Amino acid sequence: MQPYLTKEYANPSSVYRFSQRVLKAVCDARSIVAQSIGAKEDEIIFTSGGTESNNLAIKGVAFCDKSKGKHIITSKIEHHSVLNPCKFFEGRGFGLTYLNVDSGGSIDLEQLEKSIKKETVLVSIMHANNETGTIQPIEKIAKICKEKGVLFHTDAIQTAGKIPLDINIGIDMLSLSAHKFYGPKGIGALYIRKGVGLCPLLHGGHQERDMRPGTENVSGIIGLGKALAMANSSMKKTQKEITKLRERLAKGLKKIEGVKVNGHLKNSLYNTLNVSIEGVEAASLLVKLDLEGICVSAGSSCQSSSLEASHVLLAMGLSQALAKASIRISLGKYNTEKEIDKALSILIKAVLALRKISTFKITKL
């Protein structure tokens, strides 16, 4: 990225040769993204990140297809960058269906099929949940949507660069964000199948096929492309190593009385582990762990400052108390077995210390 912040600083939209070198680098990054998901280069739009990509997909379709109908289907466990745009339209005459999930966090396919009607313009279901890691059956979802003639968007922000993606199973739009695969923050992309009509959120110049006007974030785009290429080339190795770490972590956590794993251990992303620890408030536990240099969260990073129980865990059937006693632990390729063992030791001590001053009683989970 560094050369494009200093020496190669030209605007890729200009015609002189300095700009053309920059334009080629942007095109190369676009090609990497397209090839990684089986798309064409002109089907990739660069955005400021996952939130913008999700908003562009949902609002773009809803504003464009109002004449067809005003009904959107999503699930109760989506990221807020999907739920809040949906709520925006719910307050403006649209019908919204929020699909239920089972105790493991998987959507009800039968409910999805029954919910699609003539007025439905979009189904938006995430590929994998950001709090529990549960992976949704997007191939089956795509098939249902295709048979019903409804557009299907998937938020693949958690899965891009971690597991293989192929839009040719019937995906019409797909969102991704660079920082989830070790790229820079503030840059993302949206795949839009050719032929899908979207209304842009912004109006200005002709960048990104008129879908996202404004001077491109060149260094971010190039960083996204390089990071995705690196993630894809080491995907199997990374998955194997982090899976081993998560299994070690899960095994250690089971030694703590009153611990429950939320979501599917097998049908989930290998880097995410969400657990409820009875008799402990997550907010207090997070503070204790942070003081020891252990960084975990109580749900989505975007909502970690909130004291409310996770909407994802509540949708999965957890009680308010248990949802508020839950933490999400995310692992990465730079973590080690030594760090896992150290974190477990600190976590166990913190839990025991908090339980001594807690009024909760542990029940059999």
Buried (B, 14 or more C-beta within 10 A) or exposed (E): BEEBEEEBEBBBBEEEEBBEBBBEBBBBBBBBBBBBBBBBEEBBBBBBBBBBBBBBBBBBBBBBBBEEBBBBBBBBBBBBBBBBBBBBBBEEEBBBBBBBBEEBBBBBBEBBBEBBEEEBBBBBBBBBBBBBBBBBBBEBBBBBBBEBEBBBBBBBBBBBBBBEBBBEBBBBBBBBBBBBBBBBEBBBBBBBBEEBEBBBBBEEEEBBEEBBBEEBBBBBBBBBBBBBBBBBEEBEEBBEBBBBBBBBBBEBBEEBBBBBBBBBBEBBBBBBBBBBBBBBBBBBBBEBBEEBEBEBBBBBEBBBEEEEBBBBBBBBBBEEEBBBBBBBBBBEBEBEEEBBEBBBEBBBEBBEBBBEEBEBEBEEE
